[in-house]
Amino acid sequence: MRGRLDDEKLETLRSWGAGLSADDRDELRAAGKAILILIEEIEQLQVDVWHARSGGADDAVPARPTAADEEPAAELDTTLRGRLGRLLPARPAENG
């Protein structure tokens, strides 16, 4: 899979996620759920971008992110981590 995530690639990922989430093994089931969650997030972000552009927002992408641009990314990271953390089983601490 190379290039951008088009509809065909997202559908392939969706089928993999669905297949894995139906597996009997906890790790594969969790991975499948994570794939499905990420696909939902990607699709929501695509909708958000479409709405922002249709609402008259500037289409230009800044060459360098500003501090204000970094805050939403950090918030998104926290949101994705939180969602994945609720779905994935807790990992035992490694002795080492």
SEFIZA-3560 file (N, C-alpha, C; in Angstrom, 3 decimals):
REM SEFIZA-3560
<numar><xx>0.848</xx><yy>-1.178</yy><zz>0.000</zz><atom>N</atom></numar>
<numar><xx>0.000</xx><yy>0.000</yy><zz>0.000</zz><atom>CA</atom></numar>
<numar><xx>0.888</xx><yy>1.234</yy><zz>0.000</zz><atom>C</atom></numar>
<numar><xx>0.884</xx><yy>1.940</yy><zz>-1.097</zz><atom>N</atom></numar>
<numar><xx>1.694</xx><yy>3.143</yy><zz>-1.221</zz><atom>CA</atom></numar>
<numar><xx>0.796</xx><yy>4.310</yy><zz>-1.587</zz><atom>C</atom></numar>
<numar><xx>1.277</xx><yy>5.502</yy><zz>-1.286</zz><atom>N</atom></numar>
<numar><xx>0.529</xx><yy>6.691</yy><zz>-1.651</zz><atom>CA</atom></numar>
<numar><xx>-0.514</xx><yy>7.050</yy><zz>-0.608</zz><atom>C</atom></numar>
<numar><xx>-1.390</xx><yy>7.935</yy><zz>-1.021</zz><atom>N</atom></numar>
<numar><xx>-2.438</xx><yy>8.430</yy><zz>-0.118</zz><atom>CA</atom></numar>
<numar><xx>-3.493</xx><yy>7.371</yy><zz>0.150</zz><atom>C</atom></numar>
<numar><xx>-4.218</xx><yy>7.569</yy><zz>1.243</zz><atom>N</atom></numar>
<numar><xx>-5.298</xx><yy>6.649</yy><zz>1.591</zz><atom>CA</atom></numar>
<numar><xx>-6.555</xx><yy>7.042</yy><zz>0.823</zz><atom>C</atom></numar>
<numar><xx>-6.786</xx><yy>6.390</yy><zz>-0.292</zz><atom>N</atom></numar>
<numar><xx>-7.997</xx><yy>6.637</yy><zz>-1.054</zz><atom>CA</atom></numar>
<numar><xx>-9.094</xx><yy>5.695</yy><zz>-0.548</zz><atom>C</atom></numar>
<numar><xx>-10.265</xx><yy>5.783</yy><zz>-1.144</zz><atom>N</atom></numar>
<numar><xx>-11.394</xx><yy>4.966</yy><zz>-0.696</zz><atom>CA</atom></numar>
<numar><xx>-11.100</xx><yy>3.469</yy><zz>-0.770</zz><atom>C</atom></numar>
<numar><xx>-10.396</xx><yy>3.054</yy><zz>-1.811</zz><atom>N</atom></numar>
<numar><xx>-10.090</xx><yy>1.633</yy><zz>-1.982</zz><atom>CA</atom></numar>
<numar><xx>-9.169</xx><yy>1.133</yy><zz>-0.857</zz><atom>C</atom></numar>
<numar><xx>-8.162</xx><yy>1.921</yy><zz>-0.533</zz><atom>N</atom></numar>
<numar><xx>-7.234</xx><yy>1.529</yy><zz>0.536</zz><atom>CA</atom></numar>
<numar><xx>-7.920</xx><yy>1.532</yy><zz>1.895</zz><atom>C</atom></numar>
<numar><xx>-8.765</xx><yy>2.528</yy><zz>2.134</zz><atom>N</atom></numar>
<numar><xx>-9.506</xx><yy>2.548</yy><zz>3.392</zz><atom>CA</atom></numar>
<numar><xx>-10.428</xx><yy>1.341</yy><zz>3.505</zz><atom>C</atom></numar>
<numar><xx>-11.034</xx><yy>0.937</yy><zz>2.395</zz><atom>N</atom></numar>
<numar><xx>-11.910</xx><yy>-0.236</yy><zz>2.419</zz><atom>CA</atom></numar>
<numar><xx>-11.110</xx><yy>-1.507</yy><zz>2.683</zz><atom>C</atom></numar>
<numar><xx>-9.898</xx><yy>-1.585</yy><zz>2.115</zz><atom>N</atom></numar>
<numar><xx>-9.025</xx><yy>-2.732</yy><zz>2.393</zz><atom>CA</atom></numar>
<numar><xx>-8.672</xx><yy>-2.778</yy><zz>3.869</zz><atom>C</atom></numar>
<numar><xx>-8.286</xx><yy>-1.634</yy><zz>4.432</zz><atom>N</atom></numar>
<numar><xx>-7.985</xx><yy>-1.571</yy><zz>5.861</zz><atom>CA</atom></numar>
<numar><xx>-9.200</xx><yy>-1.922</yy><zz>6.707</zz><atom>C</atom></numar>
<numar><xx>-10.364</xx><yy>-1.460</yy><zz>6.283</zz><atom>N</atom></numar>
<numar><xx>-11.597</xx><yy>-1.753</yy><zz>7.019</zz><atom>CA</atom></numar>
<numar><xx>-11.858</xx><yy>-3.272</yy><zz>7.038</zz><atom>C</atom></numar>
<numar><xx>-11.633</xx><yy>-3.936</yy><zz>5.911</zz><atom>N</atom></numar>
<numar><xx>-11.867</xx><yy>-5.389</yy><zz>5.882</zz><atom>CA</atom></numar>
<numar><xx>-10.837</xx><yy>-6.115</yy><zz>6.748</zz><atom>C</atom></numar>
<numar><xx>-9.589</xx><yy>-5.648</yy><zz>6.736</zz><atom>N</atom></numar>
<numar><xx>-8.586</xx><yy>-6.248</yy><zz>7.619</zz><atom>CA</atom></numar>
<numar><xx>-8.973</xx><yy>-6.041</yy><zz>9.082</zz><atom>C</atom></numar>
<numar><xx>-9.373</xx><yy>-4.824</yy><zz>9.411</zz><atom>N</atom></numar>
<numar><xx>-9.769</xx><yy>-4.532</yy><zz>10.794</zz><atom>CA</atom></numar>
<numar><xx>-10.939</xx><yy>-5.374</yy><zz>11.237</zz><atom>C</atom></numar>
<numar><xx>-11.924</xx><yy>-5.531</yy><zz>10.365</zz><atom>N</atom></numar>
<numar><xx>-13.096</xx><yy>-6.347</yy><zz>10.706</zz><atom>CA</atom></numar>
<numar><xx>-12.688</xx><yy>-7.800</yy><zz>10.897</zz><atom>C</atom></numar>
<numar><xx>-11.826</xx><yy>-8.298</yy><zz>10.019</zz><atom>N</atom></numar>
<numar><xx>-11.377</xx><yy>-9.680</yy><zz>10.151</zz><atom>CA</atom></numar>
<numar><xx>-10.590</xx><yy>-9.913</yy><zz>11.425</zz><atom>C</atom></numar>
<numar><xx>-9.677</xx><yy>-9.006</yy><zz>11.721</zz><atom>N</atom></numar>
<numar><xx>-8.880</xx><yy>-9.143</yy><zz>12.937</zz><atom>CA</atom></numar>
<numar><xx>-9.726</xx><yy>-8.992</yy><zz>14.199</zz><atom>C</atom></numar>
<numar><xx>-10.692</xx><yy>-8.093</yy><zz>14.169</zz><atom>N</atom></numar>
<numar><xx>-11.505</xx><yy>-7.876</yy><zz>15.376</zz><atom>CA</atom></numar>
<numar><xx>-12.411</xx><yy>-9.063</yy><zz>15.678</zz><atom>C</atom></numar>
<numar><xx>-12.570</xx><yy>-9.972</yy><zz>14.714</zz><atom>N</atom></numar>
<numar><xx>-13.370</xx><yy>-11.184</yy><zz>14.945</zz><atom>CA</atom></numar>
<numar><xx>-12.502</xx><yy>-12.374</yy><zz>15.341</zz><atom>C</atom></numar>
<numar><xx>-11.199</xx><yy>-12.175</yy><zz>15.458</zz><atom>N</atom></numar>
<numar><xx>-10.279</xx><yy>-13.267</yy><zz>15.787</zz><atom>CA</atom></numar>
<numar><xx>-10.430</xx><yy>-13.678</yy><zz>17.248</zz><atom>C</atom></numar>
<numar><xx>-10.081</xx><yy>-14.915</yy><zz>17.536</zz><atom>N</atom></numar>
<numar><xx>-10.179</xx><yy>-15.428</yy><zz>18.903</zz><atom>CA</atom></numar>
<numar><xx>-9.055</xx><yy>-14.914</yy><zz>19.811</zz><atom>C</atom></numar>
<numar><xx>-7.938</xx><yy>-14.514</yy><zz>19.215</zz><atom>N</atom></numar>
<numar><xx>-6.792</xx><yy>-14.060</yy><zz>20.004</zz><atom>CA</atom></numar>
<numar><xx>-6.970</xx><yy>-12.590</yy><zz>20.384</zz><atom>C</atom></numar>
<numar><xx>-6.763</xx><yy>-12.314</yy><zz>21.660</zz><atom>N</atom></numar>
<numar><xx>-6.976</xx><yy>-10.962</yy><zz>22.187</zz><atom>CA</atom></numar>
<numar><xx>-6.143</xx><yy>-9.909</yy><zz>21.471</zz><atom>C</atom></numar>
<numar><xx>-4.871</xx><yy>-10.216</yy><zz>21.199</zz><atom>N</atom></numar>
<numar><xx>-3.987</xx><yy>-9.232</yy><zz>20.575</zz><atom>CA</atom></numar>
<numar><xx>-4.463</xx><yy>-8.868</yy><zz>19.173</zz><atom>C</atom></numar>
<numar><xx>-4.879</xx><yy>-9.866</yy><zz>18.402</zz><atom>N</atom></numar>
<numar><xx>-5.348</xx><yy>-9.592</yy><zz>17.043</zz><atom>CA</atom></numar>
<numar><xx>-6.697</xx><yy>-8.891</yy><zz>17.059</zz><atom>C</atom></numar>
<numar><xx>-7.549</xx><yy>-9.264</yy><zz>17.991</zz><atom>N</atom></numar>
<numar><xx>-8.849</xx><yy>-8.601</yy><zz>18.108</zz><atom>CA</atom></numar>
<numar><xx>-8.663</xx><yy>-7.128</yy><zz>18.466</zz><atom>C</atom></numar>
<numar><xx>-7.725</xx><yy>-6.852</yy><zz>19.369</zz><atom>N</atom></numar>
<numar><xx>-7.440</xx><yy>-5.465</yy><zz>19.753</zz><atom>CA</atom></numar>
<numar><xx>-6.854</xx><yy>-4.688</yy><zz>18.576</zz><atom>C</atom></numar>
<numar><xx>-5.972</xx><yy>-5.317</yy><zz>17.811</zz><atom>N</atom></numar>
<numar><xx>-5.392</xx><yy>-4.654</yy><zz>16.647</zz><atom>CA</atom></numar>
<numar><xx>-6.473</xx><yy>-4.331</yy><zz>15.622</zz><atom>C</atom></numar>
<numar><xx>-7.393</xx><yy>-5.259</yy><zz>15.416</zz><atom>N</atom></numar>
<numar><xx>-8.493</xx><yy>-5.018</yy><zz>14.482</zz><atom>CA</atom></numar>
<numar><xx>-9.357</xx><yy>-3.857</yy><zz>14.920</zz><atom>C</atom></numar>
<numar><xx>-9.662</xx><yy>-3.794</yy><zz>16.213</zz><atom>N</atom></numar>
<numar><xx>-10.463</xx><yy>-2.687</yy><zz>16.721</zz><atom>CA</atom></numar>
<numar><xx>-9.723</xx><yy>-1.371</yy><zz>16.569</zz><atom>C</atom></numar>
<numar><xx>-8.408</xx><yy>-1.394</yy><zz>16.798</zz><atom>N</atom></numar>
<numar><xx>-7.607</xx><yy>-0.179</yy><zz>16.649</zz><atom>CA</atom></numar>
<numar><xx>-7.634</xx><yy>0.307</yy><zz>15.200</zz><atom>C</atom></numar>
<numar><xx>-7.515</xx><yy>-0.615</yy><zz>14.255</zz><atom>N</atom></numar>
<numar><xx>-7.580</xx><yy>-0.242</yy><zz>12.838</zz><atom>CA</atom></numar>
<numar><xx>-8.923</xx><yy>0.405</yy><zz>12.525</zz><atom>C</atom></numar>
<numar><xx>-10.001</xx><yy>-0.179</yy><zz>13.019</zz><atom>N</atom></numar>
<numar><xx>-11.337</xx><yy>0.364</yy><zz>12.749</zz><atom>CA</atom></numar>
<numar><xx>-11.518</xx><yy>1.747</yy><zz>13.382</zz><atom>C</atom></numar>
<numar><xx>-10.989</xx><yy>1.931</yy><zz>14.583</zz><atom>N</atom></numar>
<numar><xx>-11.067</xx><yy>3.242</yy><zz>15.246</zz><atom>CA</atom></numar>
<numar><xx>-10.302</xx><yy>4.289</yy><zz>14.442</zz><atom>C</atom></numar>
<numar><xx>-9.121</xx><yy>3.921</yy><zz>13.971</zz><atom>N</atom></numar>
<numar><xx>-8.317</xx><yy>4.869</yy><zz>13.196</zz><atom>CA</atom></numar>
<numar><xx>-8.985</xx><yy>5.221</yy><zz>11.875</zz><atom>C</atom></numar>
<numar><xx>-9.630</xx><yy>4.269</yy><zz>11.244</zz><atom>N</atom></numar>
<numar><xx>-10.354</xx><yy>4.553</yy><zz>10.000</zz><atom>CA</atom></numar>
<numar><xx>-11.496</xx><yy>5.525</yy><zz>10.269</zz><atom>C</atom></numar>
<numar><xx>-12.228</xx><yy>5.305</yy><zz>11.366</zz><atom>N</atom></numar>
<numar><xx>-13.314</xx><yy>6.241</yy><zz>11.719</zz><atom>CA</atom></numar>
<numar><xx>-12.758</xx><yy>7.643</yy><zz>11.936</zz><atom>C</atom></numar>
<numar><xx>-11.617</xx><yy>7.725</yy><zz>12.602</zz><atom>N</atom></numar>
<numar><xx>-11.007</xx><yy>9.032</yy><zz>12.883</zz><atom>CA</atom></numar>
<numar><xx>-10.568</xx><yy>9.705</yy><zz>11.582</zz><atom>C</atom></numar>
<numar><xx>-9.983</xx><yy>8.945</yy><zz>10.675</zz><atom>N</atom></numar>
<numar><xx>-9.567</xx><yy>9.482</yy><zz>9.374</zz><atom>CA</atom></numar>
<numar><xx>-10.771</xx><yy>10.017</yy><zz>8.621</zz><atom>C</atom></numar>
<numar><xx>-11.846</xx><yy>9.251</yy><zz>8.602</zz><atom>N</atom></numar>
<numar><xx>-13.040</xx><yy>9.689</yy><zz>7.881</zz><atom>CA</atom></numar>
<numar><xx>-13.632</xx><yy>10.946</yy><zz>8.507</zz><atom>C</atom></numar>
<numar><xx>-13.614</xx><yy>11.040</yy><zz>9.832</zz><atom>N</atom></numar>
<numar><xx>-14.127</xx><yy>12.240</yy><zz>10.499</zz><atom>CA</atom></numar>
<numar><xx>-13.244</xx><yy>13.440</yy><zz>10.195</zz><atom>C</atom></numar>
<numar><xx>-11.941</xx><yy>13.232</yy><zz>10.171</zz><atom>N</atom></numar>
<numar><xx>-11.030</xx><yy>14.321</yy><zz>9.828</zz><atom>CA</atom></numar>
<numar><xx>-11.237</xx><yy>14.785</yy><zz>8.393</zz><atom>C</atom></numar>
<numar><xx>-11.510</xx><yy>13.860</yy><zz>7.487</zz><atom>N</atom></numar>
<numar><xx>-11.797</xx><yy>14.238</yy><zz>6.100</zz><atom>CA</atom></numar>
<numar><xx>-13.053</xx><yy>15.097</yy><zz>6.031</zz><atom>C</atom></numar>
<numar><xx>-14.074</xx><yy>14.736</yy><zz>6.802</zz><atom>N</atom></numar>
<numar><xx>-15.303</xx><yy>15.529</yy><zz>6.847</zz><atom>CA</atom></numar>
<numar><xx>-15.013</xx><yy>16.914</yy><zz>7.422</zz><atom>C</atom></numar>
<numar><xx>-14.222</xx><yy>16.955</yy><zz>8.490</zz><atom>N</atom></numar>
<numar><xx>-13.876</xx><yy>18.238</yy><zz>9.109</zz><atom>CA</atom></numar>
<numar><xx>-13.128</xx><yy>19.147</yy><zz>8.133</zz><atom>C</atom></numar>
<numar><xx>-12.193</xx><yy>18.572</yy><zz>7.376</zz><atom>N</atom></numar>
<numar><xx>-11.448</xx><yy>19.351</yy><zz>6.383</zz><atom>CA</atom></numar>
<numar><xx>-12.398</xx><yy>19.862</yy><zz>5.308</zz><atom>C</atom></numar>
<numar><xx>-13.289</xx><yy>19.014</yy><zz>4.852</zz><atom>N</atom></numar>
<numar><xx>-14.247</xx><yy>19.415</yy><zz>3.817</zz><atom>CA</atom></numar>
<numar><xx>-15.109</xx><yy>20.573</yy><zz>4.310</zz><atom>C</atom></numar>
<numar><xx>-15.591</xx><yy>20.467</yy><zz>5.558</zz><atom>N</atom></numar>
<numar><xx>-16.418</xx><yy>21.545</yy><zz>6.122</zz><atom>CA</atom></numar>
<numar><xx>-15.614</xx><yy>22.832</yy><zz>6.278</zz><atom>C</atom></numar>
<numar><xx>-14.375</xx><yy>22.703</yy><zz>6.706</zz><atom>N</atom></numar>
<numar><xx>-13.540</xx><yy>23.894</yy><zz>6.882</zz><atom>CA</atom></numar>
<numar><xx>-13.298</xx><yy>24.586</yy><zz>5.545</zz><atom>C</atom></numar>
<numar><xx>-13.071</xx><yy>23.808</yy><zz>4.529</zz><atom>N</atom></numar>
<numar><xx>-12.818</xx><yy>24.402</yy><zz>3.206</zz><atom>CA</atom></numar>
<numar><xx>-14.085</xx><yy>24.992</yy><zz>2.618</zz><atom>C</atom></numar>
<numar><xx>-15.206</xx><yy>24.343</yy><zz>2.807</zz><atom>N</atom></numar>
<numar><xx>-16.454</xx><yy>24.872</yy><zz>2.249</zz><atom>CA</atom></numar>
<numar><xx>-16.944</xx><yy>26.076</yy><zz>3.041</zz><atom>C</atom></numar>
<numar><xx>-16.452</xx><yy>26.230</yy><zz>4.264</zz><atom>N</atom></numar>
<numar><xx>-16.844</xx><yy>27.360</yy><zz>5.092</zz><atom>CA</atom></numar>
<numar><xx>-16.032</xx><yy>28.602</yy><zz>4.821</zz><atom>C</atom></numar>
<numar><xx>-15.184</xx><yy>28.569</yy><zz>3.797</zz><atom>N</atom></numar>
<numar><xx>-14.413</xx><yy>29.750</yy><zz>3.434</zz><atom>CA</atom></numar>
<numar><xx>-13.060</xx><yy>29.821</yy><zz>4.098</zz><atom>C</atom></numar>
<numar><xx>-12.633</xx><yy>28.732</yy><zz>4.736</zz><atom>N</atom></numar>
<numar><xx>-11.312</xx><yy>28.745</yy><zz>5.359</zz><atom>CA</atom></numar>
<numar><xx>-10.244</xx><yy>28.757</yy><zz>4.276</zz><atom>C</atom></numar>
<numar><xx>-9.104</xx><yy>29.318</yy><zz>4.613</zz><atom>N</atom></numar>
<numar><xx>-7.994</xx><yy>29.393</yy><zz>3.660</zz><atom>CA</atom></numar>
<numar><xx>-7.488</xx><yy>27.991</yy><zz>3.357</zz><atom>C</atom></numar>
<numar><xx>-7.331</xx><yy>27.657</yy><zz>2.074</zz><atom>N</atom></numar>
<numar><xx>-6.876</xx><yy>26.336</yy><zz>1.658</zz><atom>CA</atom></numar>
<numar><xx>-5.364</xx><yy>26.180</yy><zz>1.767</zz><atom>C</atom></numar>
<numar><xx>-4.659</xx><yy>27.274</yy><zz>1.955</zz><atom>N</atom></numar>
<numar><xx>-3.211</xx><yy>27.193</yy><zz>2.016</zz><atom>CA</atom></numar>
<numar><xx>-2.783</xx><yy>26.500</yy><zz>3.302</zz><atom>C</atom></numar>
<numar><xx>-1.802</xx><yy>25.634</yy><zz>3.177</zz><atom>N</atom></numar>
<numar><xx>-1.259</xx><yy>24.933</yy><zz>4.334</zz><atom>CA</atom></numar>
<numar><xx>0.003</xx><yy>25.660</yy><zz>4.757</zz><atom>C</atom></numar>
<numar><xx>0.126</xx><yy>26.028</yy><zz>6.030</zz><atom>N</atom></numar>
<numar><xx>1.330</xx><yy>26.737</yy><zz>6.456</zz><atom>CA</atom></numar>
<numar><xx>2.560</xx><yy>25.861</yy><zz>6.269</zz><atom>C</atom></numar>
<numar><xx>3.668</xx><yy>26.484</yy><zz>5.850</zz><atom>N</atom></numar>
<numar><xx>4.902</xx><yy>25.736</yy><zz>5.612</zz><atom>CA</atom></numar>
<numar><xx>5.466</xx><yy>25.205</yy><zz>6.915</zz><atom>C</atom></numar>
<numar><xx>5.273</xx><yy>25.946</yy><zz>7.983</zz><atom>N</atom></numar>
<numar><xx>5.799</xx><yy>25.550</yy><zz>9.280</zz><atom>CA</atom></numar>
<numar><xx>4.685</xx><yy>25.671</yy><zz>10.311</zz><atom>C</atom></numar>
<numar><xx>4.420</xx><yy>24.602</yy><zz>11.099</zz><atom>N</atom></numar>
<numar><xx>3.343</xx><yy>24.696</yy><zz>12.084</zz><atom>CA</atom></numar>
<numar><xx>3.661</xx><yy>25.722</yy><zz>13.165</zz><atom>C</atom></numar>
<numar><xx>2.640</xx><yy>26.421</yy><zz>13.582</zz><atom>N</atom></numar>
<numar><xx>2.790</xx><yy>27.377</yy><zz>14.673</zz><atom>CA</atom></numar>
<numar><xx>2.403</xx><yy>26.691</yy><zz>15.972</zz><atom>C</atom></numar>
<numar><xx>2.610</xx><yy>27.365</yy><zz>17.084</zz><atom>N</atom></numar>
<numar><xx>2.240</xx><yy>26.793</yy><zz>18.379</zz><atom>CA</atom></numar>
<numar><xx>0.750</xx><yy>26.493</yy><zz>18.417</zz><atom>C</atom></numar>
<numar><xx>-0.056</xx><yy>27.360</yy><zz>17.806</zz><atom>N</atom></numar>
<numar><xx>-1.508</xx><yy>27.132</yy><zz>17.779</zz><atom>CA</atom></numar>
<numar><xx>-1.846</xx><yy>25.889</yy><zz>16.974</zz><atom>C</atom></numar>
<numar><xx>-1.065</xx><yy>25.593</yy><zz>15.927</zz><atom>N</atom></numar>
<numar><xx>-1.296</xx><yy>24.392</yy><zz>15.124</zz><atom>CA</atom></numar>
<numar><xx>-0.918</xx><yy>23.139</yy><zz>15.882</zz><atom>C</atom></numar>
<numar><xx>0.057</xx><yy>23.239</yy><zz>16.779</zz><atom>N</atom></numar>
<numar><xx>0.526</xx><yy>22.075</yy><zz>17.508</zz><atom>CA</atom></numar>
<numar><xx>-0.443</xx><yy>21.655</yy><zz>18.600</zz><atom>C</atom></numar>
<numar><xx>-1.161</xx><yy>22.581</yy><zz>19.191</zz><atom>N</atom></numar>
<numar><xx>-2.090</xx><yy>22.240</yy><zz>20.264</zz><atom>CA</atom></numar>
<numar><xx>-3.176</xx><yy>21.280</yy><zz>19.818</zz><atom>C</atom></numar>
<numar><xx>-3.863</xx><yy>21.512</yy><zz>18.674</zz><atom>N</atom></numar>
<numar><xx>-4.863</xx><yy>20.540</yy><zz>18.250</zz><atom>CA</atom></numar>
<numar><xx>-4.259</xx><yy>19.172</yy><zz>17.968</zz><atom>C</atom></numar>
<numar><xx>-3.029</xx><yy>19.137</yy><zz>17.443</zz><atom>N</atom></numar>
<numar><xx>-2.386</xx><yy>17.851</yy><zz>17.184</zz><atom>CA</atom></numar>
<numar><xx>-2.162</xx><yy>17.111</yy><zz>18.495</zz><atom>C</atom></numar>
<numar><xx>-1.733</xx><yy>17.819</yy><zz>19.521</zz><atom>N</atom></numar>
<numar><xx>-1.541</xx><yy>17.185</yy><zz>20.818</zz><atom>CA</atom></numar>
<numar><xx>-2.872</xx><yy>16.705</yy><zz>21.382</zz><atom>C</atom></numar>
<numar><xx>-3.917</xx><yy>17.502</yy><zz>21.190</zz><atom>N</atom></numar>
<numar><xx>-5.241</xx><yy>17.112</yy><zz>21.658</zz><atom>CA</atom></numar>
<numar><xx>-5.723</xx><yy>15.868</yy><zz>20.918</zz><atom>C</atom></numar>
<numar><xx>-5.497</xx><yy>15.813</yy><zz>19.613</zz><atom>N</atom></numar>
<numar><xx>-5.887</xx><yy>14.652</yy><zz>18.817</zz><atom>CA</atom></numar>
<numar><xx>-5.124</xx><yy>13.429</yy><zz>19.283</zz><atom>C</atom></numar>
<numar><xx>-3.810</xx><yy>13.594</yy><zz>19.538</zz><atom>N</atom></numar>
<numar><xx>-2.997</xx><yy>12.487</yy><zz>20.017</zz><atom>CA</atom></numar>
<numar><xx>-3.577</xx><yy>11.934</yy><zz>21.309</zz><atom>C</atom></numar>
<numar><xx>-3.930</xx><yy>12.816</yy><zz>22.230</zz><atom>N</atom></numar>
<numar><xx>-4.519</xx><yy>12.396</yy><zz>23.490</zz><atom>CA</atom></numar>
<numar><xx>-5.843</xx><yy>11.679</yy><zz>23.254</zz><atom>C</atom></numar>
<numar><xx>-6.650</xx><yy>12.193</yy><zz>22.345</zz><atom>N</atom></numar>
<numar><xx>-7.936</xx><yy>11.572</yy><zz>22.045</zz><atom>CA</atom></numar>
<numar><xx>-7.746</xx><yy>10.172</yy><zz>21.488</zz><atom>C</atom></numar>
<numar><xx>-6.852</xx><yy>10.012</yy><zz>20.525</zz><atom>N</atom></numar>
<numar><xx>-6.605</xx><yy>8.690</yy><zz>19.950</zz><atom>CA</atom></numar>
<numar><xx>-6.027</xx><yy>7.738</yy><zz>20.986</zz><atom>C</atom></numar>
<numar><xx>-5.079</xx><yy>8.236</yy><zz>21.792</zz><atom>N</atom></numar>
<numar><xx>-4.516</xx><yy>7.391</yy><zz>22.841</zz><atom>CA</atom></numar>
<numar><xx>-5.596</xx><yy>6.960</yy><zz>23.829</zz><atom>C</atom></numar>
<numar><xx>-6.468</xx><yy>7.877</yy><zz>24.179</zz><atom>N</atom></numar>
<numar><xx>-7.533</xx><yy>7.549</yy><zz>25.116</zz><atom>CA</atom></numar>
<numar><xx>-8.471</xx><yy>6.497</yy><zz>24.561</zz><atom>C</atom></numar>
<numar><xx>-8.850</xx><yy>6.659</yy><zz>23.312</zz><atom>N</atom></numar>
<numar><xx>-9.745</xx><yy>5.683</yy><zz>22.692</zz><atom>CA</atom></numar>
<numar><xx>-9.092</xx><yy>4.318</yy><zz>22.587</zz><atom>C</atom></numar>
<numar><xx>-7.846</xx><yy>4.304</yy><zz>22.144</zz><atom>N</atom></numar>
<numar><xx>-7.143</xx><yy>3.028</yy><zz>22.031</zz><atom>CA</atom></numar>
<numar><xx>-6.929</xx><yy>2.402</yy><zz>23.406</zz><atom>C</atom></numar>
<numar><xx>-6.616</xx><yy>3.222</yy><zz>24.385</zz><atom>N</atom></numar>
<numar><xx>-6.396</xx><yy>2.713</yy><zz>25.738</zz><atom>CA</atom></numar>
<numar><xx>-7.630</xx><yy>2.054</yy><zz>26.322</zz><atom>C</atom></numar>
<numar><xx>-8.800</xx><yy>2.575</yy><zz>25.975</zz><atom>N</atom></numar>
<numar><xx>-10.034</xx><yy>1.968</yy><zz>26.472</zz><atom>CA</atom></numar>
<numar><xx>-10.344</xx><yy>0.648</yy><zz>25.785</zz><atom>C</atom></numar>
<numar><xx>-9.891</xx><yy>0.487</yy><zz>24.550</zz><atom>N</atom></numar>
<numar><xx>-10.192</xx><yy>-0.730</yy><zz>23.795</zz><atom>CA</atom></numar>
<numar><xx>-9.137</xx><yy>-1.818</yy><zz>23.923</zz><atom>C</atom></numar>
<numar><xx>-7.884</xx><yy>-1.412</yy><zz>24.055</zz><atom>N</atom></numar>
<numar><xx>-6.807</xx><yy>-2.391</yy><zz>24.107</zz><atom>CA</atom></numar>
<numar><xx>-6.638</xx><yy>-2.905</yy><zz>25.526</zz><atom>C</atom></numar>
<numar><xx>-6.331</xx><yy>-4.194</yy><zz>25.660</zz><atom>N</atom></numar>
<numar><xx>-6.112</xx><yy>-4.710</yy><zz>27.004</zz><atom>CA</atom></numar>
<numar><xx>-4.827</xx><yy>-4.129</yy><zz>27.591</zz><atom>C</atom></numar>
<numar><xx>-4.785</xx><yy>-4.001</yy><zz>28.897</zz><atom>N</atom></numar>
<numar><xx>-3.604</xx><yy>-3.460</yy><zz>29.560</zz><atom>CA</atom></numar>
<numar><xx>-2.456</xx><yy>-4.454</yy><zz>29.400</zz><atom>C</atom></numar>
<numar><xx>-1.257</xx><yy>-3.900</yy><zz>29.147</zz><atom>N</atom></numar>
<numar><xx>-0.073</xx><yy>-4.756</yy><zz>28.992</zz><atom>CA</atom></numar>
<numar><xx>0.598</xx><yy>-4.910</yy><zz>30.348</zz><atom>C</atom></numar>
<numar><xx>1.021</xx><yy>-6.134</yy><zz>30.664</zz><atom>N</atom></numar>
<numar><xx>1.733</xx><yy>-6.317</yy><zz>31.937</zz><atom>CA</atom></numar>
<numar><xx>3.085</xx><yy>-5.618</yy><zz>31.890</zz><atom>C</atom></numar>
<numar><xx>3.529</xx><yy>-5.127</yy><zz>33.033</zz><atom>N</atom></numar>
<numar><xx>4.828</xx><yy>-4.450</yy><zz>33.103</zz><atom>CA</atom></numar>
<numar><xx>5.930</xx><yy>-5.456</yy><zz>32.827</zz><atom>C</atom></numar>
<numar><xx>6.933</xx><yy>-5.006</yy><zz>32.039</zz><atom>N</atom></numar>
<numar><xx>8.033</xx><yy>-5.889</yy><zz>31.695</zz><atom>CA</atom></numar>
<numar><xx>9.107</xx><yy>-5.796</yy><zz>32.763</zz><atom>C</atom></numar>
<numar><xx>9.658</xx><yy>-6.932</yy><zz>33.140</zz><atom>N</atom></numar>
<numar><xx>10.778</xx><yy>-6.961</yy><zz>34.080</zz><atom>CA</atom></numar>
<numar><xx>12.058</xx><yy>-6.850</yy><zz>33.293</zz><atom>C</atom></numar>
<numar><xx>12.934</xx><yy>-5.930</yy><zz>33.646</zz><atom>N</atom></numar>
<numar><xx>14.114</xx><yy>-5.868</yy><zz>32.826</zz><atom>CA</atom></numar>
<numar><xx>15.159</xx><yy>-5.067</yy><zz>33.356</zz><atom>C</atom></numar>
//
